[in-house]
């Protein structure tokens, strides 16, 4: 089974809300809500990959120093094994928008559990809630 390494961001605004993006039609797990991010390219450091992905997907600029490791998950899907690193981020430049046509939404951490999310994202909700509560 092939392994895919990805990075994702829990963007937390001043009101304690978290940004999620909806997976577009035509992709696996289409319609589910996820933390924005994407694949780590060969030879790319995880934080650098996340800075690149957030610029591509959301049109925002993030400094690597503003990314704090929050948790990780290892999840076996039928066709691949996903290793996802989640970072928290409370500072960025620009207004997040769905630059790849994906809907985005801000939610309080407790409300994320009610969203349809990929199985790999769900275990990261508890550390995210603890992070936001401790701010």
C-alpha positions in Angstrom: 0.0 0.0 0.0 1.4 3.4 -0.9 1.9 6.0 1.7 1.0 9.6 1.2 2.4 12.3 3.5 0.3 15.5 3.9 0.3 18.6 6.0 -2.8 20.6 7.1 -3.5 23.8 9.0 -5.9 24.6 11.8 -6.2 28.3 11.0 -7.7 29.9 14.1 -9.0 33.5 13.9 -9.3 36.0 16.7 -12.7 34.8 17.6 -11.5 31.2 18.1 -13.0 29.9 15.0 -11.3 27.4 12.7 -11.3 27.4 8.9 -12.3 24.2 7.0 -12.6 23.6 3.3 -14.9 21.3 1.4 -13.4 18.7 -0.8 -14.4 19.4 -4.4 -16.4 17.1 -6.7 -14.2 14.6 -8.6 -11.7 14.1 -5.8 -11.8 11.2 -3.3 -14.0 12.0 -0.3 -15.7 14.8 -2.2 -18.1 16.9 -0.2 -16.4 16.3 3.1 -15.0 19.1 5.2 -11.3 19.1 6.0 -8.4 21.2 7.3 -6.7 23.0 4.4 -3.4 21.7 3.2 -2.0 19.1 0.9 0.8 16.7 -0.1 4.4 17.1 0.9 6.5 17.0 -2.3 9.7 14.9 -2.4 12.5 16.7 -0.6 10.1 19.4 0.8 10.1 20.1 4.5 6.6 19.8 6.1 6.3 23.4 7.2 7.5 24.7 3.8 4.9 22.4 2.1 2.1 23.9 4.2 3.2 27.5 3.5 3.1 26.6 -0.3 -0.3 24.8 0.0 -2.0 27.6 1.9 -0.8 30.1 -0.7 -2.1 27.9 -3.5 -5.4 26.9 -1.9 -6.4 29.9 0.1 -4.4 32.8 -1.3 -2.8 33.6 2.1 0.8 34.1 3.1 2.0 32.3 6.2 5.5 32.4 7.8 6.9 29.0 8.8 7.6 30.5 12.3 3.8 31.0 12.7 3.1 27.3 12.3 3.0 25.2 15.5 2.8 21.4 15.4 -0.6 20.4 16.9 -0.8 16.7 16.2 -0.6 13.9 13.6 -2.6 11.0 12.4 -1.7 7.8 10.6 -4.8 6.4 8.8 -5.2 3.5 6.4 -7.7 4.1 3.6 -8.5 1.3 1.2 -6.1 2.5 -1.5 -3.4 4.3 0.6 -1.9 5.0 4.0 -2.1 8.6 5.0 0.3 10.3 7.4 -1.1 13.8 8.2 0.7 16.4 10.2 -1.6 19.2 11.6 -0.2 22.6 12.5 -2.0 25.4 14.3 -1.7 28.9 12.8 -3.1 32.1 14.3 -1.3 34.7 12.0 -1.4 35.1 8.3 -1.5 37.8 5.7 -4.5 38.1 3.3 -8.1 37.0 3.5 -8.6 33.2 3.1 -10.6 32.3 0.0 -11.2 29.1 -1.9 -8.8 29.7 -4.8 -9.4 26.2 -6.2 -13.2 26.7 -6.2 -13.7 24.9 -2.9 -16.2 26.3 -0.4 -14.6 27.4 2.9 -16.2 28.1 6.3 -15.3 29.2 9.8 -16.6 27.1 12.7 -16.1 26.9 16.5 -14.0 23.8 17.3 -16.9 22.1 19.1 -19.0 22.5 16.0 -16.5 20.7 13.8 -17.6 17.3 15.1 -21.0 17.8 13.5 -19.5 18.2 10.1 -18.9 15.3 7.7 -15.1 15.0 7.7 -12.6 12.5 6.4 -11.8 9.8 8.9 -8.2 10.9 9.2 -9.3 14.4 10.3 -11.6 13.3 13.1 -8.9 12.2 15.7 -7.3 15.7 15.4 -10.4 17.5 16.7 -9.6 16.8 20.4 -6.1 18.3 20.3 -7.5 21.2 18.3 -10.2 21.9 20.8 -7.7 21.8 23.6 -5.4 24.2 21.8 -8.2 26.8 21.2 -9.5 26.4 24.7 -6.0 27.1 26.1 -5.5 30.3 24.1 
